[in-house]
């Protein structure tokens, strides 16, 4: 009997969409719920889109991440568009190959490099950690990493950054008041100061996306709770993919910590 119930539960989950991201105002017309991360949809639910540019990203257990947008057959309801979920456009989001990550990609400055085809933003949570080669960047004698902030018609602001052993700490607070927006008019650069040479060099420019409301944690938890009973490596890829695409490239140290935390919590419940 338990096995039958379990099988029914699994089949039911495979027919469900769990929302991970919403662009625009989209309503589940069947339940009258305004969609948000964590909302559930079934294939027969009716959707109300505010514009033809709205988009919903959702995970289907065992299948991956899909992008839902209004279909060409959408019916008009006043100024809104109405669709049944199963008729919306389902474009499967491509998955990354984390096993192909090279050692160089995990250290400064390459760890900040982004792929514009995915997302050119760097995800900045309250505390972020990045590895660096301590042979290349020697921090003795006053040498240090810094964050430089350039705004039009203002003098550059230099913020020294904290480092411990081979790990650089980057705090959202270091971006100061400019962290309230993701404006591209503000230029953020990670640099390195060499005291012996009395010289500074810029290493890489950052395009930050500031997560001040636990979006990253919530997103990883939603995906693990929705699709955490399959292969762990594939699940990790899906979590990383969705964080990267929807917000920006995360600190890989932070991402690993959050993934392991929520994955262990799921296993305790199982």
CORJO-V155774 format. One record per backbone hydrogen bond with DSSP energy under -1.0 kcal/mol. CO is the residue of the C=O (numbers start at 1). NH is the residue of the N-H. E is the energy in kcal/mol with one decimal. If there is no record, write none. Layout:
co=[CO:CO]
nh=[NH:NH]
e=[E:E]
//
This chain:
co=[1:2:3:4:5:6:7:8:9:10:13:17:18:19:21:23:26:27:27:28:33:36:39:41:42:43:45:46:46:47:48:49:51:55:56:57:57:58:59:60:60:64:65:66:67:68:69:71:75:77:80:81:82:83:84:85:91:97:98:103:104:107:109:110:115:115:121:122:124:126:128:130:131:133:140:144:145:146:147:148:149:150:151:157:159:162:164:166:167:168:170:171:172:173:176:177:178:183:187:188:189:190:190:191:192:193:194:199:201:204:207:209:214:215:216:217:218:219:220:221:222:223:224:231:232:233:234:235:236:237:238:239:240:241:242:243:243:249:251:252:253:254:255:256:257:258:259:260:261:262:263:264:265:266]
nh=[5:6:7:8:9:10:11:12:13:14:16:41:59:38:57:55:35:29:48:32:28:39:19:17:45:86:85:29:30:83:27:81:54:23:68:20:21:66:18:63:64:60:93:58:91:56:89:74:82:80:77:49:75:47:87:88:67:100:101:106:107:111:112:113:118:119:249:209:211:172:170:168:108:137:143:193:161:191:159:189:157:187:154:149:147:169:167:132:164:130:128:174:175:176:179:180:181:186:150:206:148:203:204:146:201:144:199:194:192:190:122:124:218:219:220:221:222:223:224:225:226:227:228:235:236:237:238:239:240:241:242:243:244:245:246:247:248:123:255:256:257:258:259:260:261:262:263:264:265:266:267:268:269:270]
e=[-2.3:-2.5:-2.4:-2.4:-2.3:-2.3:-2.5:-2.4:-2.2:-2.2:-1.8:-2.5:-2.6:-3.2:-2.8:-2.1:-2.8:-1.1:-3.0:-2.5:-3.2:-2.6:-3.0:-2.9:-1.6:-2.3:-2.9:-2.3:-1.0:-2.3:-2.6:-2.3:-1.3:-3.0:-3.7:-3.0:-1.5:-3.4:-2.3:-2.7:-1.9:-2.5:-2.1:-2.6:-1.9:-2.7:-1.7:-1.6:-3.1:-1.9:-2.4:-3.4:-2.6:-4.4:-2.5:-1.6:-1.9:-1.5:-1.7:-1.5:-1.2:-2.1:-1.9:-1.4:-1.9:-2.6:-2.7:-2.5:-2.7:-1.6:-2.8:-3.5:-2.0:-2.6:-1.2:-3.4:-2.3:-2.8:-2.9:-2.3:-2.5:-2.9:-1.9:-2.9:-2.8:-3.0:-2.0:-2.0:-2.5:-2.1:-1.5:-1.4:-1.7:-1.7:-2.1:-1.5:-1.3:-1.1:-2.8:-2.8:-3.1:-3.0:-1.5:-2.2:-2.1:-1.8:-1.9:-3.0:-2.5:-2.8:-2.5:-3.0:-2.4:-2.6:-2.3:-2.4:-2.4:-2.1:-2.4:-2.8:-1.9:-2.5:-1.1:-2.0:-2.3:-1.9:-2.2:-2.3:-2.6:-3.0:-2.3:-2.3:-2.7:-2.8:-2.2:-2.1:-1.8:-2.3:-2.8:-2.3:-2.0:-2.4:-2.8:-2.6:-2.0:-2.4:-2.5:-2.2:-1.7:-2.0:-2.0:-1.8:-1.3:-1.3]
//
